[in-house]
Amino acid sequence: MMLRFFLIPLLCFSAAGFAQVRVATLVIKKNEVYKLNPSDIIVADTLIMMDSSKIILNPLKTENFIRAGIVIIGNSCSIEGKGVNGQRGRDGAEGVTPIGPCKNGTPGRNGQRGLDGTPGIKLFLYIDKVNSFGSLTIDLSGGNGGDGGNGGPGGGGTPGTNHCSGGNGGNGGNAGAGGNGGDGGILTLGGKEAREIRKKLGSTLKVFTKAGTFGYGGVLGHPGPPGLAPNKRNGKAGEPGLEGQDGRPGNIGTILFENNY
């Protein structure tokens, strides 16, 4: 979808390690998306979000800032700064069942740990005047932890003969641990209109600062079977791997109100 938001006039500059967008009027049209990237700061004399428009915060910055003198919010608008879900860990490779009699299977490889979810963004939102306010959802939830990879099964032992015992089965690989959930973000509300905006919480203003859920540990690798042989000279089965441990959930974020209003 082509983005047709308007910046009147536009001034971008980089200083002290951050980029700032300074505008007189920022209009995000109906159903359109404005990505705060590479900037992490918007300063607008007037911010207009038409129906179903969205602002996506810069995920590469832990803190984002929006400062608006006058705000006009349509219906079903949103600001999104969710953490990223962690990827699932890779499964361990299977052990090898060799060719030829009386040989042991090789062990399965360990599964990898799931990646942690990243935290939700810390958003500082300053508004001095609200001309109209339809409905706005701000989502700063933490990302979920990735599940751990499964341990690889052990390879089987090969059959024995009258001259040698059956091979032993390989051990199963250990499962990977689950990743940790990301912490929920923090919304800080300030500006002259913060008191009125606070009254809209739970009705026309919905804020999500949920913690990311933990990733589940992977499933252990099963042991390789033994090789069978005449005269009960069978090999031994391998040992199973260890189950992966679950990760930890993130911490719930919060909403803060500055005391200068």
JOZI-V77997 format. One record per residue. N is the residue number from 1. OMEGA is omega as a letter, one per 20 degrees, with the letter a starting at -180 (* if undefined). D_LAST is the distance of its C-alpha to the last C-alpha in Angstrom with 2 decimals. Layout:
# JOZI-V77997
N_OMEGA_D_LAST ; N_OMEGA_D_LAST
This chain:
# JOZI-V77997
1_r_39.39 ; 2_r_38.74 ; 3_a_35.12 ; 4_r_34.45 ; 5_a_30.83 ; 6_r_30.22 ; 7_a_28.53 ; 8_h_28.61 ; 9_a_29.06 ; 10_r_29.05 ; 11_r_28.73 ; 12_r_29.12 ; 13_r_29.57 ; 14_r_29.89 ; 15_r_28.68 ; 16_r_28.30 ; 17_r_29.51 ; 18_r_27.15 ; 19_a_27.38 ; 20_r_24.71 ; 21_r_24.91 ; 22_a_23.51 ; 23_r_24.12 ; 24_a_23.62 ; 25_r_24.05 ; 26_r_24.57 ; 27_r_26.47 ; 28_a_27.65 ; 29_a_30.44 ; 30_r_31.52 ; 31_a_32.66 ; 32_a_32.09 ; 33_r_30.61 ; 34_a_28.65 ; 35_r_29.15 ; 36_a_26.82 ; 37_j_29.87 ; 38_a_30.72 ; 39_r_27.19 ; 40_a_24.28 ; 41_r_21.55 ; 42_r_20.85 ; 43_a_19.03 ; 44_r_19.58 ; 45_r_18.86 ; 46_r_19.76 ; 47_r_20.28 ; 48_r_22.75 ; 49_r_24.02 ; 50_a_27.05 ; 51_r_28.55 ; 52_r_29.38 ; 53_a_28.15 ; 54_r_27.04 ; 55_r_25.31 ; 56_a_27.03 ; 57_a_25.26 ; 58_a_27.41 ; 59_a_29.21 ; 60_r_30.52 ; 61_r_27.15 ; 62_r_25.41 ; 63_r_21.97 ; 64_a_20.93 ; 65_r_18.02 ; 66_r_17.06 ; 67_a_14.85 ; 68_r_15.19 ; 69_r_14.40 ; 70_a_15.96 ; 71_r_17.01 ; 72_a_20.08 ; 73_r_21.11 ; 74_a_24.62 ; 75_r_26.26 ; 76_r_27.02 ; 77_a_25.03 ; 78_r_24.39 ; 79_a_23.04 ; 80_r_25.51 ; 81_a_25.31 ; 82_r_27.85 ; 83_a_30.01 ; 84_r_33.69 ; 85_r_36.33 ; 86_r_38.91 ; 87_r_42.47 ; 88_r_45.30 ; 89_r_47.67 ; 90_r_51.16 ; 91_r_54.03 ; 92_r_56.75 ; 93_r_60.02 ; 94_r_63.01 ; 95_a_65.77 ; 96_r_69.08 ; 97_a_72.26 ; 98_r_74.95 ; 99_r_78.23 ; 100_a_81.43 ; 101_r_82.60 ; 102_a_81.43 ; 103_a_78.17 ; 104_r_74.80 ; 105_r_71.71 ; 106_a_68.81 ; 107_r_65.47 ; 108_r_62.50 ; 109_r_59.54 ; 110_r_56.21 ; 111_a_53.31 ; 112_r_50.23 ; 113_r_46.81 ; 114_a_44.17 ; 115_r_41.26 ; 116_r_37.82 ; 117_r_35.05 ; 118_a_32.25 ; 119_r_28.65 ; 120_a_26.05 ; 121_r_23.78 ; 122_a_20.43 ; 123_r_18.13 ; 124_a_14.87 ; 125_a_13.44 ; 126_a_10.85 ; 127_a_10.82 ; 128_a_9.83 ; 129_r_12.18 ; 130_r_14.50 ; 131_r_17.88 ; 132_a_19.58 ; 133_r_19.26 ; 134_r_22.58 ; 135_a_22.54 ; 136_r_21.40 ; 137_r_22.67 ; 138_a_21.40 ; 139_r_24.18 ; 140_a_23.81 ; 141_r_26.75 ; 142_r_29.06 ; 143_a_32.58 ; 144_r_35.58 ; 145_r_38.21 ; 146_r_41.60 ; 147_r_44.67 ; 148_r_47.32 ; 149_r_50.60 ; 150_r_53.77 ; 151_r_56.53 ; 152_r_59.65 ; 153_r_62.81 ; 154_r_65.69 ; 155_a_68.79 ; 156_r_71.96 ; 157_a_75.04 ; 158_a_78.15 ; 159_r_81.32 ; 160_r_83.91 ; 161_r_87.65 ; 162_a_90.73 ; 163_a_90.16 ; 164_r_86.42 ; 165_r_83.65 ; 166_a_80.90 ; 167_r_77.78 ; 168_r_74.67 ; 169_r_71.54 ; 170_r_68.53 ; 171_r_65.45 ; 172_r_62.41 ; 173_r_59.32 ; 174_r_56.18 ; 175_r_53.23 ; 176_r_49.97 ; 177_r_46.83 ; 178_r_43.89 ; 179_r_40.78 ; 180_r_37.48 ; 181_r_34.59 ; 182_r_31.50 ; 183_r_28.20 ; 184_a_25.54 ; 185_a_22.69 ; 186_r_19.06 ; 187_r_16.25 ; 188_a_12.92 ; 189_r_10.20 ; 190_a_7.30 ; 191_a_6.56 ; 192_a_5.54 ; 193_a_7.64 ; 194_a_6.87 ; 195_r_7.04 ; 196_r_10.23 ; 197_r_11.55 ; 198_a_11.48 ; 199_a_13.78 ; 200_a_16.18 ; 201_r_16.98 ; 202_r_20.68 ; 203_r_21.56 ; 204_r_20.95 ; 205_r_18.97 ; 206_a_21.14 ; 207_r_20.44 ; 208_r_23.42 ; 209_a_23.35 ; 210_r_26.89 ; 211_r_29.10 ; 212_r_32.20 ; 213_a_35.43 ; 214_r_38.21 ; 215_r_41.36 ; 216_r_44.64 ; 217_a_47.43 ; 218_a_50.45 ; 219_a_53.86 ; 220_r_56.54 ; 221_a_59.52 ; 222_a_62.70 ; 223_r_65.78 ; 224_a_68.62 ; 225_r_71.80 ; 226_r_74.96 ; 227_r_78.05 ; 228_a_81.00 ; 229_r_84.45 ; 230_r_87.94 ; 231_r_89.04 ; 232_r_85.53 ; 233_a_84.49 ; 234_r_81.13 ; 235_r_78.19 ; 236_r_75.04 ; 237_r_71.84 ; 238_r_68.80 ; 239_r_65.82 ; 240_r_62.64 ; 241_a_59.46 ; 242_r_56.32 ; 243_r_53.57 ; 244_r_50.27 ; 245_r_47.35 ; 246_r_44.21 ; 247_r_41.04 ; 248_r_37.82 ; 249_r_34.87 ; 250_r_31.54 ; 251_r_28.47 ; 252_r_25.90 ; 253_a_22.61 ; 254_r_19.20 ; 255_r_15.67 ; 256_r_12.81 ; 257_r_9.07 ; 258_a_7.20 ; 259_a_5.67 ; 260_r_3.78 ; 261_*_0.00
